[in-house]
């Protein structure tokens, strides 16, 4: 028999489920499913090739109680090779990445699901709550009082909060399974904070029950002279909840938390994936568009329109500013080119990292740019190229002048195209 007959794709073999208690299943709508989904990655666990050898019809069933995240693990297969030295030990490999107290008895696990549904409550402090309308239709058994809206809550916690260290050990496997190059944090390092998102769904009798949706890990770095820089390190929303706006709500809750903390100088992001970078850009742009004082100072009364809205964020307490009178009447500080000292003051007030803020300013200028104003178009192009040159100085400095100018123009056009793509998503 061929080797391929005994080789399984670990992403397909591993099945994940967020299991709800019987009473909680009764209030689900048609089309809602929180069981039987698959990971995006398993190479941190089963190797770079994401292959498991020695089985036919392999099924790795990893279930979580939907709120407490207590785990159940079962490995089943139709056939297994006898040569034990070459056969992968599926369960022993996986158990190195989950807490040792996982259940293997299905009946005991389901009993625990029922118990934890009532007893489990989020750990930490409530930061934010919101409601979302379900895109699915209620079943005939769904109570009318539940309507079509579900509440969600975001909590902030640290490893010092009673019970959270153990809870984090249950949820951290989602980092390996859904973030490329994701890895577990070092619990011994001080400065970790966590923001966790839960669905809060009422039963028919009105009892609220919490279900895990996703989370983000944050790390504090010292920032001279007496503040900290908060780095967003990991960010995951589980597949059953994706593409429903929950990632934006979680990110907004984190950003508002940063604004509320006087000791935090800015929010940075560690090596963002492309999808997260888009999410961040969309929400940051919406926040700036909704910030009346910033937009008025930036573009002047004459250039503001009422067409931009949504994504409103709690405003930072901004220092009073007096808009200068130089230049044309009605023209704001955005220029182009932007007034750098003005922009830097706003960047610090809004606690946005330097490169990200400069990109956002460029997007806003492009959004308001008059295509017939050749002077403004040239000033915008030079502003973007100046930033790109500084950011890529080591590479560009090695090129001949003509090649350097060509590369800058090529990069500018690519950046401009990407800005237009992002802006199209927020209009």
matplotlib code that plots the C-alpha trace (Angstrom):
import matplotlib.pyplot as plt

x = [0.0, 1.3, 2.7, 0.1, -2.6, -1.3, -0.7, -3.2, -3.3, -3.2, -5.3, -8.1, -7.7, -8.0, -11.6, -12.4, -15.8, -17.1, -19.7, -22.7, -25.0, -28.4, -30.4, -28.0, -28.4, -32.2, -31.7, -29.5, -30.8, -30.8, -27.3, -25.5, -22.8, -19.9, -18.8, -16.8, -14.4, -10.8, -7.5, -5.6, -2.3, -1.0, 2.7, 3.7, 2.3, 2.7, 5.6, 6.3, 4.6, 1.4, 1.3, 0.5, 1.8, 0.4, -3.3, -6.3, -9.4, -7.8, -10.0, -8.5, -11.6, -10.6, -13.6, -13.9, -16.7, -17.9, -17.3, -14.8, -12.8, -12.4, -11.1, -11.9, -9.6, -10.3, -8.3, -10.0, -9.1, -10.2, -6.7, -3.3, 0.1, 1.7, 5.2, 5.2, 8.5, 7.4, 3.8, 3.1, 1.9, -1.0, -2.3, 1.0, 2.2, -0.9, -1.0, 2.2, 0.3, -2.8, -3.2, -2.8, -6.3, -8.2, -11.0, -11.0, -14.3, -17.1, -19.8, -17.7, -16.9, -20.6, -21.5, -18.8, -20.1, -23.6, -22.1, -19.7, -22.3, -24.0, -20.9, -18.5, -18.1, -15.5, -12.4, -11.3, -12.9, -15.6, -14.2, -16.8, -20.2, -22.2, -25.0, -25.0, -27.9, -27.7, -27.6, -29.5, -33.2, -34.6, -35.7, -39.3, -38.0, -36.1, -37.9, -39.4, -38.0, -34.5, -35.3, -32.4, -29.8, -27.0, -24.9, -21.1, -18.7, -15.0, -13.0, -9.5, -7.4, -3.8, -2.1, -2.4, -6.2, -7.4, -8.0, -6.9, -3.5, -5.2, -7.9, -5.2, -3.5, -6.7, -7.2, -3.6, -3.7, -5.8, -2.8, -0.9, -3.9, -4.9, -1.9, 0.9, 4.2, 2.3, 3.8, 3.1, 4.1, 6.5, 4.3, 7.3, 7.7, 5.9, 3.8, 1.3, -2.3, -5.2, -8.5, -11.0, -14.3, -17.4, -20.8, -23.4, -26.5, -29.7, -31.5, -35.2, -35.6, -33.5, -30.3, -27.2, -24.4, -21.0, -19.3, -15.7, -15.2, -11.6, -8.8, -5.8, -2.6, -0.8, 2.7, 4.0, 7.3, 9.0, 8.8, 11.0, 10.7, 7.8, 5.2, 4.8, 4.3, 1.6, 2.3, -0.5, 1.1, -1.6, -5.1, -7.5, -11.3, -12.4, -13.9, -17.6, -17.4, -15.4, -16.6, -19.2, -17.5, -16.2, -12.6, -13.3, -15.1, -12.2, -9.7, -11.8, -12.1, -8.3, -7.7, -10.2, -8.5, -5.2, -6.7, -8.2, -4.8, -2.6, 0.4, 0.3, 2.1, 1.0, -0.4, 1.9, 1.4, 3.9, 4.4, 0.8, -0.6, -2.2, -5.7, -5.1, -3.3, -6.5, -8.7, -6.5, -6.3, -10.1, -10.9, -8.2, -9.4, -13.0, -11.9, -10.1, -12.9, -15.3, -13.0, -14.5, -11.7, -8.9, -10.7, -11.6, -8.0, -6.7, -8.8, -10.6, -14.3, -14.6, -13.2, -15.2, -18.1, -20.8, -20.4, -18.0, -19.2, -19.4, -16.7, -16.9, -14.4, -14.3, -12.3, -9.0, -8.9, -7.0, -5.1, -6.5, -5.1, -5.3, -5.3, -2.8, -3.9, -1.2, -2.0, -5.3, -8.5, -10.2, -7.1, -6.1, -2.9, -3.0, -1.8, -0.3, 2.3, 1.2, 2.3, 4.7, 4.7, 0.9, 0.6, 3.1, 1.1, -2.1, -0.2, 0.8, -2.7, -4.2, -1.5, -0.9, 2.5, 4.5, 4.6, 0.9, -0.1, 1.9, 0.1, -3.3, -2.5, -1.5, -4.7, -6.8, -5.0, -5.5, -9.2, -9.6, -7.2, -8.6, -7.5, -7.4, -4.9, -1.6, 0.4, -1.4, -0.9, 2.9, 3.1, 1.3, 3.6, 6.7, 5.4, 4.8, 8.1, 10.0, 8.6, 9.2, 12.8, 13.4, 11.8, 13.8, 17.0, 19.4, 18.2, 17.7, 21.0, 22.8, 21.1, 22.2, 20.2, 18.2, 17.3, 16.5, 14.1, 12.4, 12.1, 10.6, 8.1, 7.2, 6.7, 4.7, 2.3, 1.9, 1.2, -1.3, -3.2, -3.3, -4.6, -7.4, -8.3, -8.5, -10.4, -13.0, -13.7, -14.5, -16.7]
y = [0.0, 3.5, 5.8, 8.4, 6.0, 6.2, 10.0, 12.5, 16.3, 17.5, 20.6, 18.4, 15.7, 18.1, 19.2, 21.9, 22.5, 25.0, 22.9, 24.5, 23.2, 21.7, 24.8, 27.1, 25.1, 25.8, 29.5, 29.1, 30.2, 28.3, 28.3, 29.0, 26.5, 26.5, 22.9, 21.0, 23.7, 23.3, 25.1, 27.3, 26.0, 22.9, 23.0, 24.2, 21.0, 18.3, 19.7, 21.9, 19.6, 19.4, 15.6, 12.8, 9.3, 5.9, 6.2, 5.9, 8.0, 9.8, 12.1, 14.3, 15.6, 18.5, 20.1, 23.1, 24.0, 27.2, 29.4, 27.9, 26.3, 23.0, 20.6, 17.1, 15.1, 12.0, 10.3, 7.8, 6.1, 3.2, 1.6, 2.1, 0.7, -1.7, -0.2, 1.9, 3.5, 5.3, 6.0, 9.5, 9.5, 11.9, 12.4, 12.6, 15.2, 17.3, 17.0, 18.9, 22.0, 21.8, 21.7, 18.2, 18.1, 17.6, 15.1, 11.9, 10.6, 12.1, 11.7, 13.5, 16.3, 16.9, 16.9, 19.5, 21.6, 21.7, 22.7, 25.3, 27.0, 28.2, 28.7, 30.3, 34.1, 36.2, 37.0, 40.6, 44.0, 44.9, 47.3, 47.4, 45.9, 45.9, 44.1, 42.4, 41.3, 37.7, 37.1, 33.8, 33.2, 32.0, 28.4, 27.5, 26.9, 30.2, 32.4, 35.6, 37.6, 36.7, 38.6, 38.8, 40.7, 39.2, 41.0, 40.8, 41.9, 42.6, 42.0, 43.1, 40.7, 39.9, 36.7, 38.0, 37.8, 34.7, 31.9, 33.7, 32.0, 28.7, 30.1, 31.5, 28.1, 26.8, 29.5, 30.0, 27.0, 29.2, 31.3, 28.4, 27.3, 30.6, 33.0, 32.2, 32.0, 32.4, 31.1, 30.8, 33.7, 33.4, 33.5, 34.4, 37.8, 40.6, 43.1, 40.9, 42.0, 40.4, 41.6, 38.8, 38.9, 36.9, 36.3, 36.8, 34.8, 34.5, 31.2, 30.8, 31.5, 34.7, 33.3, 34.8, 32.4, 33.4, 31.9, 32.6, 34.5, 35.5, 37.5, 39.7, 39.7, 43.0, 43.6, 46.7, 48.2, 51.0, 54.4, 57.2, 58.9, 57.6, 55.8, 52.5, 51.6, 49.0, 46.4, 44.4, 41.0, 38.5, 38.9, 36.1, 35.7, 32.1, 31.1, 30.8, 34.5, 35.9, 38.4, 39.7, 42.9, 41.3, 41.9, 45.7, 45.8, 44.0, 46.3, 49.4, 48.3, 47.9, 51.4, 53.0, 51.3, 52.8, 56.3, 55.9, 55.0, 58.1, 55.9, 54.5, 56.6, 54.7, 51.5, 49.5, 46.3, 43.4, 42.1, 42.4, 40.0, 41.5, 40.8, 42.5, 45.4, 46.0, 45.8, 48.2, 50.7, 50.6, 51.3, 53.9, 55.8, 55.7, 57.0, 60.0, 60.7, 60.8, 63.1, 66.5, 68.6, 66.7, 66.8, 70.5, 71.5, 69.2, 70.3, 73.5, 74.1, 74.5, 71.0, 69.0, 66.9, 65.0, 61.9, 60.1, 58.4, 55.2, 53.6, 56.5, 56.1, 57.8, 61.0, 61.6, 64.7, 66.9, 69.9, 73.2, 74.2, 77.4, 76.8, 79.0, 81.7, 81.3, 80.1, 80.2, 80.8, 77.6, 75.5, 73.2, 71.8, 68.7, 70.7, 69.0, 68.9, 68.2, 70.5, 68.1, 69.7, 69.8, 66.2, 65.1, 66.8, 65.0, 61.7, 61.8, 62.8, 60.0, 57.5, 56.1, 54.7, 56.9, 55.0, 54.1, 57.7, 59.0, 56.4, 57.4, 61.1, 60.2, 58.3, 61.2, 63.7, 61.4, 61.1, 64.9, 65.6, 67.6, 65.7, 68.9, 70.6, 69.6, 71.6, 69.6, 66.3, 67.0, 68.0, 64.8, 62.7, 64.3, 63.9, 60.2, 59.6, 61.4, 59.0, 56.0, 57.1, 57.4, 54.1, 52.3, 54.4, 51.5, 49.7, 52.8, 54.4, 51.6, 52.3, 54.7, 58.0, 57.1, 53.6, 55.0, 57.5, 54.8, 52.5, 55.4, 56.2, 52.5, 52.2, 55.4, 54.2, 50.8, 52.6, 55.0, 52.1, 50.3, 53.5, 53.7, 50.1, 50.7, 54.0, 52.2, 49.9, 52.7, 54.9]
z = [0.0, -0.9, 1.8, 0.9, 2.0, 5.5, 5.5, 6.8, 6.5, 10.1, 9.3, 8.0, 10.7, 13.6, 14.2, 16.8, 18.5, 21.0, 22.8, 24.4, 27.0, 26.0, 27.1, 25.2, 22.0, 22.2, 21.6, 18.5, 15.1, 11.9, 10.4, 13.6, 14.1, 16.6, 16.1, 13.5, 12.2, 11.4, 12.1, 9.6, 10.8, 12.6, 11.8, 15.3, 16.6, 13.8, 11.8, 8.8, 6.3, 8.5, 7.8, 10.2, 9.2, 10.1, 10.0, 7.7, 8.3, 11.2, 13.3, 16.1, 18.0, 20.2, 21.9, 24.3, 26.7, 25.0, 28.0, 30.4, 27.5, 29.5, 26.9, 25.6, 23.3, 21.4, 18.6, 16.3, 13.0, 10.8, 10.6, 12.1, 11.0, 13.3, 12.9, 16.1, 15.5, 12.4, 13.4, 14.8, 18.3, 17.7, 21.2, 23.0, 20.5, 20.9, 24.7, 25.0, 23.9, 26.1, 29.9, 31.3, 32.9, 29.6, 29.5, 27.6, 28.8, 26.6, 29.2, 31.9, 29.5, 28.6, 32.3, 32.8, 29.9, 31.6, 34.9, 33.6, 31.4, 34.7, 36.8, 34.4, 34.5, 32.7, 34.7, 35.0, 34.4, 31.8, 29.2, 26.5, 25.4, 22.2, 20.4, 17.0, 14.9, 13.8, 10.1, 10.5, 11.1, 14.4, 14.6, 15.6, 19.1, 19.5, 22.1, 20.7, 23.6, 22.3, 19.0, 16.6, 18.7, 20.8, 23.4, 23.5, 26.3, 26.3, 29.5, 30.5, 32.7, 33.7, 34.8, 38.4, 38.3, 40.2, 37.8, 34.6, 34.3, 34.0, 31.7, 29.4, 29.2, 27.7, 25.1, 24.0, 21.6, 19.3, 18.7, 17.2, 15.2, 13.6, 13.6, 11.2, 13.1, 16.4, 19.6, 23.3, 25.5, 28.4, 31.5, 33.6, 31.9, 33.7, 31.8, 29.9, 29.7, 27.9, 26.4, 25.9, 24.0, 24.9, 23.6, 26.3, 25.2, 27.3, 27.7, 27.4, 31.1, 30.8, 32.4, 30.7, 29.6, 28.4, 25.3, 24.2, 20.9, 20.8, 22.5, 22.2, 24.2, 25.0, 26.4, 28.2, 27.3, 29.2, 27.4, 28.6, 30.9, 32.9, 30.7, 28.9, 25.3, 24.9, 22.1, 20.6, 20.3, 19.4, 18.1, 17.2, 16.5, 16.1, 12.7, 13.8, 14.7, 11.9, 9.2, 11.6, 12.9, 16.2, 15.3, 14.9, 18.2, 20.0, 18.5, 19.3, 22.9, 23.1, 21.6, 23.9, 26.8, 25.7, 25.5, 29.0, 30.6, 31.3, 31.8, 28.2, 25.6, 22.5, 21.0, 18.7, 16.8, 16.6, 13.0, 11.9, 9.4, 6.2, 7.4, 10.8, 9.2, 7.1, 10.1, 12.0, 9.1, 8.6, 12.2, 12.7, 9.6, 10.8, 14.2, 12.6, 10.2, 13.2, 15.2, 14.5, 16.0, 14.3, 10.9, 11.2, 12.1, 9.4, 6.5, 7.5, 7.5, 3.8, 3.0, 5.5, 4.3, 6.3, 4.3, 6.6, 9.7, 11.7, 13.9, 16.4, 19.2, 22.6, 22.0, 23.8, 25.9, 23.4, 24.3, 23.1, 19.8, 17.7, 14.0, 12.2, 9.8, 7.3, 3.8, 2.0, 4.0, 4.9, 4.3, 7.1, 8.6, 6.4, 3.5, 1.6, 2.8, 6.3, 9.1, 10.9, 14.3, 14.3, 13.2, 15.9, 18.7, 17.5, 17.1, 20.8, 21.9, 19.9, 21.1, 17.6, 16.6, 14.3, 11.0, 11.4, 12.0, 9.1, 6.8, 8.1, 7.5, 3.9, 3.4, 4.6, 2.4, -0.6, 0.3, 0.2, -2.7, -5.6, -8.7, -10.7, -8.2, -9.7, -7.0, -4.2, -6.0, -6.3, -2.7, -1.6, -3.8, -2.3, 1.2, 0.8, -1.0, 1.8, 4.3, 2.1, 1.6, 5.3, 6.0, 3.3, 3.6, 4.0, 0.8, -1.3, -0.4, -2.1, -5.5, -8.2, -8.3, -11.4, -10.1, -6.7, -8.2, -10.2, -7.2, -5.1, -7.9, -8.2, -4.4, -4.3, -6.9, -5.1, -1.8, -3.4, -4.9, -1.5, 0.2, -2.4, -1.6, 2.1, 1.7, -0.5, 2.5, 4.9, 2.7]

ax = plt.figure().add_subplot(projection="3d")
ax.plot(x, y, z, "-o")
ax.set_aspect("equal")
plt.show()
